[in-house]
Amino acid sequence: MTILNHEPSGTTATIPVVQPAPGADRAPESVRTRIEKAKHAFSTRDVGAFLRRAETVDLITGDHAPQAGEVVLARVTSIGQHKRLESPVSRRQILFVGDEIVVAYGSRYAADQFLAELPADLGPAHLAAAGGLASRVVDQHAGISSATEIEPVGVLRDAHGPITLARAAAHSVVRGLASRPERPAHQVPVIAVLGTSMNSGKSTVLAELAHGLTAAGLRVAAAKTTGTGAGNDYNLFLDAGAERVLDFTDFGYSSTFQVEFDEVRDLFLSMADELAGGAGARPDVVLLEIADGVYQGETTRLLADEEFGRVVDRVVFSAGDALGAVGGVGALGALGRAPAFVSGVVTSSPLATAEARRALEVPVVPTFDLGRAEVARELVADLLERTPADAA
């Protein structure tokens, strides 16, 4: 079967197909069938419906230079760190050598795992995240295995060009929001959760706070605004009681690493506005998680941006230990974003909690206390009493 590629950057290519056994009465699979049978990733969860609407689907091969968010059919050639691929419904699909998978191109910044960059070509690459990120690993944490290796078969395309997460996404980023004086996110209390680093407990802190606020009778909306696409936190926030949950993959991003800052800011603001004034009843509180640590590039710039302060009414800080809590609170204070309280992994240890309390002036609240209605409501009581005019 020959798939013709009319993209200027691509070439005509012959895509290998499964050959029928001798005497078998069946035709080789079409590209569409091959894509349907592949294991699809969480990051591409909106792509299936998009493909069903497409009149034609084929593959771009050859010297095409992939762009972030382009969807690719790839073959697993070696199993490494990621032995499972998270499905569109977050089921962990076990991977085998020879499996074909549908993932999205992008870069990754994960201090506990990989530093990976967008490949310049369709050559061998890596599965840099279980949520479905095709990338090329350039560095990694010493405590993990080498990345699972994949061989791109081709970038998916329809009659209009490469299929991307953005084209398939349910939402789009609204550009230039920072210049608008009145927006939905100005009318609802917004709390941002960030931390010292990856695995400092940010997602659990947000989930427990969401659970506590929900138990107190409040409507909560939540989002993961930056990071690498995955379903764990998305589903955690839903299970915690948030009535509506979004993440950046809903806006067409496989990852926010190496995205231009103005675009990251507009993405953050678009997500806040969508949760505050989009579909359904207006929430009482919006909770937004910012990935990785304070010193991660896009996080630092986002915190320093004036519009962040206009939208975010309160910052919550998650730390791994007492020293990290002290350093993080100091760093946030220097940016004018002093946190309302500290929580996270540090509070798993009574000794570390006591150390942090002795060293800090802000409260240190055990993570799982946040899930109690009376604790959660008290932490936001003053925000709920504010009028929309006060918030603006």
VEXKETOR-371400 format. One line per 5 residues: number of its first residue (from 1); their letters; for each residue x, y, z of C-alpha. Coordinates in steps of 0.2 Angstrom, whole numbers. Layout:
! residues N
NUM) A) X,Y,Z ~ ...
***
This chain:
! residues 392
1) MTILN) 0,0,0 ~ 7,17,-5 ~ 2,32,5 ~ 4,48,-5 ~ 10,63,5
6) HEPSG) 8,80,-3 ~ 16,90,11 ~ 31,100,5 ~ 41,94,19 ~ 36,76,17
11) TTATI) 39,63,3 ~ 30,49,-5 ~ 32,33,6 ~ 27,15,6 ~ 20,11,23
16) PVVQP) 23,-7,28 ~ 7,-17,32 ~ 4,-34,41 ~ 5,-47,27 ~ -9,-60,27
21) APGAD) -4,-78,31 ~ -2,-89,15 ~ -20,-93,9 ~ -28,-81,20 ~ -43,-72,12
26) RAPES) -41,-54,19 ~ -34,-38,12 ~ -20,-28,20 ~ -26,-15,33 ~ -29,3,28
31) VRTRI) -20,17,37 ~ -36,21,46 ~ -39,3,52 ~ -21,2,58 ~ -23,18,68
36) EKAKH) -39,12,76 ~ -30,-4,81 ~ -15,5,89 ~ -15,9,107 ~ -20,27,110
41) AFSTR) -13,38,123 ~ -21,50,136 ~ -14,65,128 ~ -23,61,112 ~ -40,57,120
46) DVGAF) -49,70,108 ~ -41,64,93 ~ -52,48,90 ~ -68,58,88 ~ -58,70,76
51) LRRAE) -52,55,65 ~ -69,48,64 ~ -75,65,56 ~ -61,66,44 ~ -64,61,26
56) TVDLI) -47,55,23 ~ -32,50,34 ~ -15,46,29 ~ 3,47,36 ~ 17,60,33
61) TGDHA) 34,52,32 ~ 51,56,25 ~ 60,72,30 ~ 46,80,39 ~ 51,90,54
66) PQAGE) 38,87,68 ~ 30,101,77 ~ 24,101,96 ~ 7,93,97 ~ 7,84,80
71) VVLAR) 0,66,82 ~ 11,52,77 ~ 9,33,74 ~ 24,25,81 ~ 31,7,84
76) VTSIG) 38,2,101 ~ 56,-5,98 ~ 62,-7,116 ~ 54,-6,133 ~ 62,5,146
81) QHKRL) 56,16,160 ~ 38,17,154 ~ 31,0,152 ~ 13,5,151 ~ 4,18,140
86) ESPVS) -10,28,149 ~ -26,26,138 ~ -38,40,134 ~ -48,34,150 ~ -32,32,160
91) RRQIL) -31,13,159 ~ -13,8,160 ~ -10,-2,144 ~ 5,-14,145 ~ 17,-11,131
96) FVGDE) 25,-25,121 ~ 39,-23,108 ~ 31,-21,91 ~ 15,-12,98 ~ 9,2,88
101) IVVAY) 4,18,98 ~ -4,34,94 ~ 5,48,104 ~ 9,67,102 ~ 26,76,99
106) GSRYA) 32,88,113 ~ 46,92,125 ~ 47,87,144 ~ 55,95,159 ~ 54,82,174
111) ADQFL) 67,83,187 ~ 63,66,194 ~ 63,58,176 ~ 68,65,159 ~ 73,81,151
116) AELPA) 67,78,133 ~ 66,89,118 ~ 56,90,102 ~ 65,79,89 ~ 70,88,73
121) DLGPA) 65,74,62 ~ 55,58,61 ~ 69,47,66 ~ 70,35,82 ~ 63,44,97
126) HLAAA) 57,40,115 ~ 41,38,125 ~ 46,52,137 ~ 30,51,147 ~ 16,38,151
131) GGLAS) 3,50,145 ~ 9,49,128 ~ 24,60,123 ~ 35,57,108 ~ 51,66,112
136) RVVDQ) 70,63,112 ~ 78,61,129 ~ 94,71,132 ~ 96,69,150 ~ 88,59,165
141) HAGIS) 87,56,183 ~ 100,43,189 ~ 87,33,198 ~ 77,28,183 ~ 78,16,168
146) SATEI) 82,22,151 ~ 67,28,141 ~ 56,17,131 ~ 61,18,113 ~ 49,21,98
151) EPVGV) 51,22,79 ~ 39,34,71 ~ 29,27,57 ~ 22,43,52 ~ 13,59,57
156) LRDAH) -6,58,55 ~ -14,70,42 ~ -30,73,34 ~ -35,84,19 ~ -30,100,29
161) GPITL) -13,95,35 ~ -5,87,50 ~ -17,82,64 ~ -13,91,80 ~ -19,91,97
166) ARAAA) -24,109,95 ~ -35,105,80 ~ -44,91,89 ~ -45,100,106 ~ -62,105,114
171) HSVVR) -55,122,119 ~ -43,135,112 ~ -32,148,120 ~ -38,165,119 ~ -24,177,115
176) GLASR) -22,194,123 ~ -32,191,138 ~ -20,201,149 ~ -26,217,141 ~ -45,214,145
181) PERPA) -50,223,161 ~ -64,212,166 ~ -65,193,164 ~ -74,178,173 ~ -58,174,183
186) HQVPV) -59,191,191 ~ -76,187,198 ~ -72,170,207 ~ -59,166,221 ~ -44,158,212
191) IAVLG) -31,148,222 ~ -15,143,214 ~ -5,127,221 ~ 13,126,217 ~ 28,118,226
196) TSMNS) 47,115,228 ~ 48,102,214 ~ 40,87,205 ~ 33,75,218 ~ 32,88,232
201) GKSTV) 13,84,235 ~ 5,98,224 ~ -8,87,216 ~ -13,79,233 ~ -14,96,242
206) LAELA) -26,102,228 ~ -36,86,229 ~ -38,87,247 ~ -42,105,247 ~ -55,102,233
211) HGLTA) -62,87,244 ~ -63,98,259 ~ -72,113,251 ~ -84,101,242 ~ -88,93,259
216) AGLRV) -91,111,265 ~ -105,113,252 ~ -95,123,239 ~ -94,121,221 ~ -76,118,215
221) AAAKT) -68,118,198 ~ -50,113,196 ~ -36,112,183 ~ -18,107,180 ~ -12,122,170
226) TGTGA) 6,117,166 ~ 17,101,164 ~ 16,86,154 ~ 0,78,149 ~ -6,64,160
231) GNDYN) -23,58,167 ~ -18,54,185 ~ -20,72,192 ~ -35,75,180 ~ -45,60,187
236) LFLDA) -38,63,205 ~ -47,81,205 ~ -63,73,198 ~ -63,60,212 ~ -60,73,225
241) GAERV) -76,81,221 ~ -72,95,208 ~ -87,97,197 ~ -77,102,182 ~ -59,98,178
246) LDFTD) -48,104,164 ~ -30,102,160 ~ -19,109,146 ~ -21,94,135 ~ -40,100,133
251) FGYSS) -32,116,125 ~ -21,106,113 ~ -5,105,122 ~ 5,89,125 ~ 17,98,136
256) TFQVE) 20,116,141 ~ 39,115,142 ~ 47,126,129 ~ 31,134,124 ~ 34,153,122
261) FDEVR) 30,162,138 ~ 16,174,132 ~ 7,158,125 ~ 9,149,142 ~ 2,165,151
266) DLFLS) -13,165,139 ~ -16,147,142 ~ -16,149,161 ~ -28,164,159 ~ -39,155,147
271) MADEL) -41,140,158 ~ -45,151,173 ~ -58,160,163 ~ -66,144,156 ~ -67,136,174
276) AGGAG) -74,152,181 ~ -87,157,168 ~ -88,143,156 ~ -100,128,154 ~ -112,124,169
281) ARPDV) -115,133,186 ~ -102,146,191 ~ -90,138,204 ~ -87,145,222 ~ -69,142,220
286) VLLEI) -56,138,206 ~ -41,128,210 ~ -26,129,198 ~ -10,118,200 ~ 6,124,192
291) ADGVY) 18,110,188 ~ 36,107,194 ~ 45,119,205 ~ 46,138,208 ~ 63,138,199
296) QGETT) 56,130,183 ~ 57,143,169 ~ 39,146,164 ~ 33,144,182 ~ 45,158,188
301) RLLAD) 40,170,174 ~ 21,166,177 ~ 23,170,195 ~ 31,187,191 ~ 18,192,179
306) EEFGR) 6,206,184 ~ -9,197,177 ~ -5,182,188 ~ -8,193,203 ~ -24,200,196
311) VVDRV) -32,183,193 ~ -24,173,208 ~ -31,178,225 ~ -21,165,235 ~ -6,155,233
316) VFSAG) -3,138,242 ~ 14,131,243 ~ 19,112,244 ~ 36,107,250 ~ 45,91,252
321) DALGA) 55,95,268 ~ 57,109,280 ~ 71,117,272 ~ 62,117,255 ~ 47,125,264
326) VGGVG) 58,139,271 ~ 67,142,254 ~ 51,141,244 ~ 42,153,255 ~ 56,165,254
331) ALGAL) 57,164,235 ~ 39,167,233 ~ 40,182,245 ~ 53,189,234 ~ 41,188,219
336) GRAPA) 27,196,229 ~ 18,180,230 ~ 19,175,249 ~ 9,159,251 ~ -6,158,263
341) FVSGV) 0,142,270 ~ 12,127,267 ~ 7,109,265 ~ 13,94,255 ~ 25,80,258
346) VTSSP) 34,89,272 ~ 18,86,283 ~ 20,68,282 ~ 33,69,295 ~ 28,76,312
351) LATAE) 46,81,315 ~ 48,89,298 ~ 31,98,301 ~ 37,105,318 ~ 54,111,310
356) ARRAL) 44,120,297 ~ 33,128,309 ~ 47,134,320 ~ 55,142,305 ~ 40,150,296
361) EVPVV) 28,163,300 ~ 15,156,288 ~ 4,142,294 ~ 9,124,290 ~ -6,113,287
366) PTFDL) -5,94,286 ~ -11,89,269 ~ -25,77,274 ~ -32,90,286 ~ -36,100,271
371) GRAEV) -49,87,266 ~ -59,91,282 ~ -74,103,278 ~ -71,114,293 ~ -52,116,289
376) ARELV) -54,119,271 ~ -69,132,273 ~ -59,142,286 ~ -44,143,274 ~ -55,152,261
381) ADLLE) -68,160,272 ~ -62,178,269 ~ -61,175,250 ~ -79,169,250 ~ -84,185,259
386) RTPAD) -77,196,245 ~ -88,205,233 ~ -85,204,214 ~ -80,222,215 ~ -67,218,228
391) AA) -60,203,217 ~ -58,215,202
***
